[in-house]
Amino acid sequence: MSSMPRKFLFLILFFICCKCSVSANFVFDTNTSAAYKAIFELRLIDARKYISEEKARVPNNGISILLDNYVDYFYLLTSENKADYERLKDRKSDRIDLLKDNDENSPYFLFSQAEVYLQWGLIKAKFGDYTSSTMDLKKAQSLLRKNNEQFKDFLPNQKSLALIEVVFGAIPSNLKGIADLLGVRGNVSTGIRQLESFKTKIAGTKYSFYNEEVIFLLCFMDIDILHNRSNYAKLNSFLDDMSDKSLLKTYLQGYVAFKTGHNDTAISYLESIPKSGMYTPLPMVQYLLGNAKLCRMDTDAHVFLTNYLKEYKGQNYIKDTYLKLGYHYLLKGDMLGYGNYLKLVRSKGYAIDEKDKQALKEANDVKPDVDILRARLYFDGGYYSKALALLKTKQTNELRNLRDQIELHYRLGRIYDRMNAFNEGIVNYQKAINLGKNEAYYFAANSALYSGMLYEQKKDNAKAAFFYNMTLKMKGHEYQNSIDTQAKDGLNRVK
């Protein structure tokens, strides 16, 4: 063989070998699996270390790129820092480009790109970039559907498609124009059922590592989107599956307990939260703990609310926290302290989140009746008997302003509802509707919503639909988007 053919053959073999050596792939190995686990324990420093080691050892593992995105996703979820969001959001395009250079024959090729779009879509919505968020989520959905056609047995597709189904189903009414323009549709209940089905399917499979991610999603969906206070035992059983070393687990246990009226349990969880430099800072622990202690009338509630303001670098719940501090002093009879914090509600923070908008409105309204305020806090903590004792003998004509009159019956309706006194609940909800249907307070609309839920529980779908439609007919009230979303989901259930 002449030297020329030998050199030519050598060059061909050289390039083939080079191509093989840099072949991109998607592998969950020791480092990437450890990084994924660390992320869902909120040990983000450890996660970054494992990812860095993997990049040095296997530079072309596409899972490292995806996990980098997970780290940014959870960092921004926990910090809510707007400056960091602006600094980090351009990383999406770079990661998509890197993933496109990977193994296109892998089921993770399109899936990993979809995950990056999905995570940034959720983060953008949190920071108010709604149009860009919707476009990212729609792109994620398109990639997942295409991947599902190519790899029908690739279960992780189902996780993310279910999440997008929920998100599109929960788009608030003020953003429906964007959704309609982009042609996105979803159904909250359908998405949650799909996610629960996915959780069952992955048990004992190679995809079982997604279990903690699914639990995280189901907890927030059930509490924040469905506003379901009746699934405490179910969600708590899910959380038992998570690692005991996980900060996310303990936080979720406290969060779910607080939101479902198990306040003493919530305080126990939140006070026992892991405290170590290995975990990412989580200021929301202080906010939740302060609120839970306020509901129990603990004298140190203000300490934790103040800690939240010191630790938090984001935009949400600042006005709400100042209002809660004001209520802490009002309940002590300290009118000077109350007044000072109302001034801070008006001057500090941002009126973006619905809670902060509501806080600003309350700060500019007349002082609340102290018994109704105390009953409201007891109710939020699940202390229904204490709340009822404060209000059951109170008469409408004792109250000087219309807001308190409407709220009295709304609070009684909520208390009787939670105590399974159907008739008393419906009667008081109807009184709140009659008094408040033309007012901007949320009490009447929420009374109609909860009346619909009570009739739905009784399997009286016609009456349930009547009250859900009544809810949607009330316009210009507080929490409009959240209440309308729940009413529409209720209508979908009783059709």
C-alpha positions as CSV (number, residue, x, y, z in Angstrom):
1,M,0.0,0.0,0.0
2,S,1.4,3.4,-1.0
3,S,2.1,6.0,1.6
4,M,-0.7,8.2,0.3
5,P,-3.6,5.7,0.9
6,R,-2.1,4.9,4.3
7,K,-2.1,8.5,5.3
8,F,-5.6,8.9,3.9
9,L,-6.8,5.9,5.9
10,F,-5.1,7.2,9.0
11,L,-6.8,10.6,8.7
12,I,-10.2,9.0,8.3
13,L,-9.6,6.8,11.4
14,F,-8.3,9.8,13.3
15,F,-11.4,11.9,12.6
16,I,-13.7,8.9,13.4
17,C,-11.9,8.4,16.7
18,C,-12.1,12.1,17.5
19,K,-15.7,12.2,16.7
20,C,-16.3,9.2,19.0
21,S,-14.3,10.7,21.8
22,V,-16.3,13.9,21.8
23,S,-19.6,12.2,21.2
24,A,-22.3,14.1,23.1
25,N,-24.7,12.1,25.3
26,F,-27.2,12.3,28.1
27,V,-26.2,10.2,31.2
28,F,-27.4,10.2,34.7
29,D,-24.2,8.9,36.4
30,T,-22.9,9.2,39.9
31,N,-22.2,13.0,39.7
32,T,-25.3,14.0,37.9
33,S,-27.5,11.8,40.1
34,A,-25.9,13.3,43.2
35,A,-26.4,16.9,41.8
36,Y,-30.1,16.2,41.0
37,K,-30.6,14.9,44.6
38,A,-28.8,17.9,46.1
39,I,-30.9,20.4,44.1
40,F,-34.1,18.9,45.5
41,E,-32.7,19.1,49.0
42,L,-31.8,22.8,48.3
43,R,-28.1,22.1,48.7
44,L,-27.3,24.2,45.7
45,I,-23.6,24.7,46.5
46,D,-23.1,20.9,46.6
47,A,-25.1,20.6,43.3
48,R,-22.8,23.1,41.6
49,K,-19.8,21.1,42.9
50,Y,-21.1,17.8,41.5
51,I,-21.9,19.5,38.1
52,S,-18.5,21.0,37.9
53,E,-16.8,17.6,38.6
54,E,-19.0,16.0,35.9
55,K,-18.1,18.7,33.3
56,A,-14.4,18.1,34.0
57,R,-14.8,14.3,33.8
58,V,-17.4,14.0,31.0
59,P,-17.5,17.4,29.2
60,N,-20.2,16.5,26.7
61,N,-22.8,15.0,29.1
62,G,-26.0,17.0,28.3
63,I,-27.5,16.3,31.7
64,S,-24.9,18.6,33.2
65,I,-26.3,21.5,31.1
66,L,-29.9,20.7,32.2
67,L,-28.9,20.5,35.8
68,D,-27.1,23.9,35.5
69,N,-30.5,25.2,34.6
70,Y,-32.2,23.5,37.5
71,V,-29.8,25.2,39.9
72,D,-30.6,28.7,38.4
73,Y,-34.3,27.8,38.5
74,F,-34.3,26.9,42.2
75,Y,-32.0,29.7,43.1
76,L,-34.4,32.3,41.6
77,L,-37.4,30.5,43.0
78,T,-36.0,30.7,46.5
79,S,-34.4,34.2,46.3
80,E,-36.8,36.0,44.0
81,N,-34.0,38.5,43.4
82,K,-34.9,40.6,40.4
83,A,-31.3,41.7,39.7
84,D,-30.2,38.1,39.6
85,Y,-33.1,37.2,37.3
86,E,-32.0,39.9,34.9
87,R,-28.4,38.7,35.1
88,L,-29.2,35.0,34.6
89,K,-32.1,34.9,32.1
90,D,-29.9,35.1,29.0
91,R,-28.4,31.8,30.0
92,K,-31.5,30.1,28.5
93,S,-30.4,30.6,24.9
94,D,-26.8,29.5,25.5
95,R,-28.0,26.3,27.1
96,I,-30.5,25.5,24.3
97,D,-27.6,26.0,21.8
98,L,-25.4,23.6,23.8
99,L,-28.2,21.0,24.0
100,K,-28.8,21.2,20.3
101,D,-25.2,20.0,19.7
102,N,-25.9,16.8,21.7
103,D,-27.1,13.3,20.8
104,E,-30.3,13.9,18.8
105,N,-31.1,10.1,18.9
106,S,-31.6,10.3,22.7
107,P,-35.0,10.8,24.2
108,Y,-33.4,13.5,26.4
109,F,-32.4,15.5,23.3
110,L,-35.7,17.3,22.9
111,F,-36.8,16.7,26.4
112,S,-33.9,18.6,27.9
113,Q,-34.5,21.6,25.6
114,A,-38.1,21.6,26.6
115,E,-37.2,21.5,30.3
116,V,-35.0,24.6,29.9
117,Y,-37.9,26.4,28.1
118,L,-40.3,25.2,30.8
119,Q,-38.3,26.3,33.7
120,W,-37.6,29.7,32.3
121,G,-41.2,30.1,31.4
122,L,-42.2,29.5,35.0
123,I,-39.5,31.9,36.3
124,K,-40.4,34.6,33.8
125,A,-44.0,34.4,34.9
126,K,-42.9,34.8,38.5
127,F,-41.0,38.0,37.6
128,G,-43.9,39.4,35.5
129,D,-42.6,38.7,32.0
130,Y,-45.8,37.1,31.0
131,T,-45.7,37.3,27.1
132,S,-42.2,35.8,27.0
133,S,-43.2,33.3,29.7
134,T,-46.1,32.1,27.6
135,M,-44.0,31.8,24.5
136,D,-41.4,29.7,26.3
137,L,-44.1,27.4,27.8
138,K,-45.7,26.9,24.4
139,K,-42.3,26.1,22.9
140,A,-41.7,23.6,25.7
141,Q,-45.1,22.0,25.0
142,S,-44.3,21.7,21.3
143,L,-41.0,20.0,21.9
144,L,-42.5,17.6,24.4
145,R,-45.3,16.6,22.1
146,K,-42.7,16.0,19.3
147,N,-40.6,13.9,21.7
148,N,-43.6,12.0,22.8
149,E,-44.3,11.0,19.2
150,Q,-40.7,9.8,18.8
151,F,-40.3,8.1,22.2
152,K,-43.7,6.9,23.4
153,D,-42.3,5.0,26.3
154,F,-40.2,7.9,27.7
155,L,-42.2,8.6,30.8
156,P,-40.6,12.0,31.8
157,N,-42.5,13.6,28.9
158,Q,-45.6,13.0,30.9
159,K,-44.3,14.9,33.9
160,S,-43.7,18.1,32.0
161,L,-46.7,17.9,29.7
162,A,-48.9,17.6,32.9
163,L,-47.2,20.6,34.4
164,I,-47.8,22.7,31.3
165,E,-51.5,21.5,31.3
166,V,-51.9,22.9,34.8
167,V,-50.1,26.1,34.1
168,F,-52.1,26.9,31.0
169,G,-55.3,25.9,32.8
170,A,-54.5,28.4,35.6
171,I,-53.7,31.4,33.5
172,P,-55.5,34.3,35.2
173,S,-58.3,36.2,33.4
174,N,-56.2,39.3,32.9
175,L,-53.7,37.3,30.8
176,K,-56.2,35.4,28.7
177,G,-55.6,37.7,25.8
178,I,-52.0,36.6,25.6
179,A,-53.0,33.0,25.9
180,D,-55.7,33.2,23.2
181,L,-53.3,35.0,20.9
182,L,-50.8,32.2,21.2
183,G,-53.5,29.5,21.1
184,V,-52.7,27.9,24.5
185,R,-55.3,25.9,26.5
186,G,-55.1,23.8,29.6
187,N,-57.1,22.2,32.4
188,V,-55.9,22.3,36.0
189,S,-57.7,19.2,37.2
190,T,-56.6,17.1,34.2
191,G,-53.0,18.1,34.6
192,I,-52.9,17.2,38.3
193,R,-54.5,13.8,37.6
194,Q,-51.8,13.3,34.9
195,L,-49.0,14.2,37.3
196,E,-50.4,11.9,40.0
197,S,-50.6,9.1,37.4
198,F,-47.0,9.8,36.4
199,K,-45.9,9.5,40.1
200,T,-47.5,6.0,40.2
201,K,-46.0,4.9,36.9
202,I,-42.4,5.8,37.8
203,A,-42.4,3.8,41.0
204,G,-39.7,1.1,40.8
205,T,-38.5,2.2,37.3
206,K,-35.3,3.9,36.2
207,Y,-37.2,7.2,36.3
208,S,-38.1,6.9,40.0
209,F,-35.6,9.7,40.8
210,Y,-38.2,12.2,39.6
211,N,-40.4,11.4,42.6
212,E,-39.3,14.3,44.7
213,E,-39.8,16.8,41.9
214,V,-43.3,15.5,41.4
215,I,-44.1,15.8,45.1
216,F,-42.8,19.4,45.0
217,L,-45.0,20.2,42.1
218,L,-48.1,18.5,43.5
219,C,-47.8,20.3,46.9
220,F,-47.8,23.7,45.3
221,M,-50.5,22.9,42.8
222,D,-52.8,21.5,45.4
223,I,-52.3,24.4,47.7
224,D,-51.7,27.4,45.5
225,I,-53.8,26.6,42.4
226,L,-56.6,24.4,43.7
227,H,-56.5,26.0,47.2
228,N,-57.4,22.6,48.6
229,R,-57.5,22.5,52.3
230,S,-58.7,18.9,52.5
231,N,-55.7,17.0,51.2
232,Y,-53.4,17.4,54.1
233,A,-53.1,13.7,54.9
234,K,-52.5,12.8,51.2
235,L,-49.8,15.5,50.7
236,N,-48.1,14.6,53.9
237,S,-47.9,11.0,52.9
238,F,-46.2,12.1,49.7
239,L,-43.7,14.2,51.6
240,D,-42.8,11.2,53.8
241,D,-41.1,9.8,50.6
242,M,-38.6,12.7,50.5
243,S,-35.2,12.6,52.2
244,D,-35.1,13.6,55.9
245,K,-32.0,15.7,55.1
246,S,-33.9,17.9,52.6
247,L,-34.6,21.5,53.5
248,L,-37.2,21.4,50.8
249,K,-39.0,18.6,52.5
250,T,-39.2,20.3,55.9
251,Y,-40.3,23.6,54.2
252,L,-43.0,21.9,52.3
253,Q,-44.2,20.0,55.4
254,G,-44.5,23.4,57.2
255,Y,-46.1,25.1,54.1
256,V,-48.7,22.4,53.6
257,A,-49.5,22.2,57.3
258,F,-49.9,26.0,57.5
259,K,-52.1,26.3,54.4
260,T,-54.4,23.5,55.5
261,G,-55.1,24.8,59.0
262,H,-52.7,22.6,60.9
263,N,-50.9,25.5,62.4
264,D,-49.3,24.0,65.5
265,T,-47.8,21.3,63.3
266,A,-46.6,23.9,60.8
267,I,-44.8,25.9,63.5
268,S,-43.1,22.7,64.7
269,Y,-41.8,21.9,61.2
270,L,-40.7,25.4,60.5
271,E,-38.9,25.8,63.8
272,S,-37.0,22.5,63.1
273,I,-35.9,23.6,59.6
274,P,-32.3,22.5,58.9
275,K,-29.9,25.3,59.6
276,S,-26.6,25.0,57.8
277,G,-24.4,26.8,55.3
278,M,-24.8,23.8,53.0
279,Y,-28.4,24.9,52.3
280,T,-29.5,27.8,50.1
281,P,-31.1,30.7,52.1
282,L,-34.9,30.4,52.2
283,P,-36.4,33.7,53.6
284,M,-39.9,32.3,53.1
285,V,-39.4,30.2,56.2
286,Q,-39.4,33.4,58.3
287,Y,-42.4,34.8,56.5
288,L,-44.4,31.6,57.1
289,L,-43.3,31.2,60.6
290,G,-44.2,34.8,61.4
291,N,-47.7,34.3,59.9
292,A,-48.3,31.0,61.7
293,K,-47.3,32.5,65.0
294,L,-49.5,35.5,64.4
295,C,-52.4,33.1,63.8
296,R,-51.7,31.5,67.1
297,M,-51.4,34.9,68.8
298,D,-47.8,34.2,69.8
299,T,-46.1,37.2,71.3
300,D,-42.9,36.7,69.2
301,A,-44.6,36.7,65.8
302,H,-43.1,40.1,65.0
303,V,-39.5,38.7,65.3
304,F,-39.9,36.3,62.4
305,L,-41.8,38.8,60.2
306,T,-39.0,41.3,60.8
307,N,-36.4,38.6,60.0
308,Y,-38.1,38.1,56.6
309,L,-37.8,41.8,55.8
310,K,-34.1,41.6,56.7
311,E,-33.3,38.5,54.7
312,Y,-35.5,38.8,51.6
313,K,-34.1,40.5,48.5
314,G,-37.1,40.1,46.2
315,Q,-40.3,42.1,45.6
316,N,-43.1,40.0,47.0
317,Y,-45.0,40.1,50.4
318,I,-43.1,43.1,51.6
319,K,-46.3,45.2,52.0
320,D,-48.1,42.2,53.3
321,T,-45.4,41.6,56.0
322,Y,-45.6,45.3,57.1
323,L,-49.4,44.9,57.4
324,K,-49.0,41.7,59.5
325,L,-46.6,43.6,61.8
326,G,-49.2,46.3,62.0
327,Y,-51.8,43.7,63.0
328,H,-49.5,42.3,65.6
329,Y,-49.4,45.7,67.3
330,L,-53.1,46.4,66.8
331,L,-54.0,43.1,68.6
332,K,-51.8,44.2,71.5
333,G,-53.6,47.5,71.7
334,D,-50.5,49.5,70.6
335,M,-52.1,52.0,68.2
336,L,-48.9,53.9,67.7
337,G,-47.1,50.8,66.5
338,Y,-50.0,49.9,64.3
339,G,-50.1,53.3,62.7
340,N,-46.3,53.3,62.1
341,Y,-46.5,50.0,60.2
342,L,-49.4,51.1,58.1
343,K,-47.2,54.0,56.9
344,L,-44.6,51.5,55.9
345,V,-47.2,49.4,54.0
346,R,-47.9,52.5,52.0
347,S,-44.3,53.5,51.4
348,K,-42.3,50.2,51.1
349,G,-42.5,47.3,48.8
350,Y,-44.4,46.8,45.5
351,A,-48.1,46.3,44.7
352,I,-47.5,43.5,42.2
353,D,-48.6,40.3,44.0
354,E,-52.2,40.1,44.9
355,K,-51.4,39.8,48.6
356,D,-49.4,43.1,48.4
357,K,-52.2,44.8,46.5
358,Q,-54.6,43.7,49.2
359,A,-52.3,44.8,52.0
360,L,-52.1,48.3,50.4
361,K,-55.8,48.5,50.1
362,E,-56.3,47.4,53.8
363,A,-53.7,50.0,54.9
364,N,-55.7,52.7,53.2
365,D,-59.1,51.5,54.5
366,V,-60.6,52.0,58.0
367,K,-59.2,50.1,61.0
368,P,-60.6,46.6,61.1
369,D,-62.9,45.4,63.9
370,V,-60.5,43.7,66.3
371,D,-62.7,40.7,67.0
372,I,-63.2,40.0,63.3
373,L,-59.4,40.4,62.7
374,R,-58.6,38.0,65.5
375,A,-61.2,35.5,64.2
376,R,-59.8,35.7,60.7
377,L,-56.3,34.9,62.0
378,Y,-57.6,32.0,64.2
379,F,-59.5,30.7,61.2
380,D,-56.4,30.8,59.0
381,G,-54.5,28.8,61.6
382,G,-57.3,26.2,61.8
383,Y,-58.5,27.2,65.3
384,Y,-62.1,27.2,64.2
385,S,-63.7,26.9,67.7
386,K,-61.8,30.0,68.9
387,A,-62.8,31.9,65.8
388,L,-66.5,31.0,66.2
389,A,-66.5,31.9,69.9
390,L,-65.5,35.5,68.9
391,L,-68.1,36.0,66.2
392,K,-71.2,33.8,66.9
393,T,-72.9,36.4,69.1
394,K,-71.7,39.4,67.2
395,Q,-74.5,41.4,65.4
396,T,-74.3,43.3,62.1
397,N,-75.8,46.4,63.7
398,E,-72.8,46.5,66.2
399,L,-70.5,47.2,63.3
400,R,-70.1,50.8,62.0
401,N,-68.9,50.2,58.4
402,L,-70.1,48.1,55.6
403,R,-66.8,46.2,55.1
404,D,-67.0,44.8,58.6
405,Q,-70.7,43.9,58.2
406,I,-69.9,41.9,55.0
407,E,-66.8,40.3,56.5
408,L,-68.7,39.2,59.6
409,H,-70.9,37.0,57.6
410,Y,-68.2,35.9,55.3
411,R,-66.0,34.8,58.2
412,L,-68.9,33.0,59.8
413,G,-69.6,31.2,56.5
414,R,-66.0,30.1,56.3
415,I,-65.9,28.9,59.9
416,Y,-69.1,26.9,59.6
417,D,-68.0,25.6,56.3
418,R,-64.8,24.2,57.8
419,M,-66.7,22.8,60.8
420,N,-69.0,20.9,58.3
421,A,-72.1,22.9,59.3
422,F,-73.5,23.1,55.8
423,N,-76.7,25.0,56.4
424,E,-75.1,27.7,58.7
425,G,-72.3,28.1,56.2
426,I,-74.7,28.6,53.2
427,V,-76.9,31.0,55.2
428,N,-73.9,33.2,56.1
429,Y,-72.4,33.1,52.6
430,Q,-75.7,34.3,51.2
431,K,-75.8,37.2,53.6
432,A,-72.3,38.2,52.6
433,I,-73.3,38.0,48.9
434,N,-76.4,40.1,49.5
435,L,-74.5,42.8,51.4
436,G,-71.3,42.8,49.2
437,K,-72.1,41.8,45.6
438,N,-71.8,45.4,44.4
439,E,-68.7,46.2,46.5
440,A,-65.0,45.9,45.6
441,Y,-64.3,43.6,48.6
442,Y,-63.6,40.0,47.8
443,F,-66.0,38.6,50.5
444,A,-69.1,38.3,48.2
445,A,-67.3,36.7,45.3
446,N,-65.5,34.2,47.6
447,S,-68.8,33.5,49.4
448,A,-70.3,32.5,46.0
449,L,-67.2,30.5,45.1
450,Y,-67.3,28.5,48.4
451,S,-71.1,28.0,48.1
452,G,-70.4,26.4,44.8
453,M,-67.8,24.1,46.4
454,L,-70.2,23.1,49.1
455,Y,-72.9,22.2,46.6
456,E,-70.3,20.3,44.5
457,Q,-69.4,18.3,47.6
458,K,-73.2,17.5,48.0
459,K,-73.2,16.3,44.3
460,D,-75.7,19.0,43.5
461,N,-74.0,20.1,40.3
462,A,-76.7,22.4,39.1
463,K,-76.5,24.6,42.2
464,A,-72.8,24.4,42.2
465,A,-72.7,25.7,38.6
466,F,-75.2,28.4,39.6
467,F,-72.8,29.7,42.3
468,Y,-69.7,29.4,40.1
469,N,-71.4,31.4,37.4
470,M,-72.5,34.0,40.0
471,T,-68.8,34.3,41.1
472,L,-67.7,35.0,37.6
473,K,-70.4,37.7,37.1
474,M,-68.9,39.7,40.0
475,K,-66.3,42.1,38.6
476,G,-63.8,44.6,39.9
477,H,-63.2,43.0,43.3
478,E,-60.1,42.0,45.1
479,Y,-58.3,38.8,44.2
480,Q,-60.3,38.8,40.9
481,N,-57.8,36.6,39.0
482,S,-57.4,33.9,41.6
483,I,-61.1,33.7,42.4
484,D,-62.1,33.6,38.7
485,T,-59.6,30.8,38.0
486,Q,-61.0,28.7,40.8
487,A,-64.6,29.3,39.7
488,K,-63.8,28.3,36.1
489,D,-62.1,25.2,37.3
490,G,-65.2,24.4,39.4
491,L,-67.4,24.8,36.3
492,N,-65.2,22.4,34.4
493,R,-65.6,19.8,37.2
494,V,-69.4,20.0,37.4
495,K,-70.2,20.2,33.6
